[in-house]
Amino acid sequence: MQIPHDTRRALDVVVALVNTAAEADQPDGLADVGSLREFVREYKISDIGELGARDLSGVRTVRGKFAQVFGAPNPRIAAGLINELVATAGTTPQLTDHDGYDWHVHYFAPGASLGDHLAADGGMALAFIVVSGEQERLRRCEAPDCRRAFVDLSRNRSRRYCDSRTCGNRLHVAAYRARRKEADAGPSEPDAQQDA
């Protein structure tokens, strides 16, 4: 699947934002305005002014809507959620070439709040996935103790874990150990008596 640079980058931000939500073993990654500033810095989100409590609230709302798109049972529902996000953000497509990147499209209006900025760019990136007939690539990790979001960009859509080095390896090692333990235990006593 060929994804333009700006769409890929917006998808990365969407995934990172969804994964800041509090989970059973993880606190909210956007607990305060300081953590929101850090998120903006880490993901190099451009054209952002001074951030405040209103921005934090707006971004948390957008985060919840993005999470709903990842959980949407079909493209029609995903499309409705995306349309709502993009319409609310007041999308204003513009060509730009900043920070060493070639020409690409920003969908947020000049001077938009951070929430609207993320809703517009992230919403359009998610729209690209749905329009391409690839909604099933918007996934949640299959590890039982992890529900992190990710976009499966593997050729055959076979990725099951948010990170194969952590969740994938951990589950593979656990399965291997369970098989070894079972093999080392040998047949159970009733089975051994039947063989005699």
Buried (B, 14 or more C-beta within 10 A) or exposed (E): EEBEEBBBBBBBBBBBBBBBBEEEEEEEBBEEBEBBBEBBEEBEBEEBEEBEEEBBEBBBBBBEBBBBBBBBEEBEBBBEBBEBBBEBBBBEEEEEEEEEEEEBBBBBBEEBBBBBBBBBBBBBBBBBBBEEEBBEBBBBBBBEEBBBBBBBEEEEEEBBBBBEEBBBEBBEEEEEEEEEEEEEEEEEEEEEEEEE
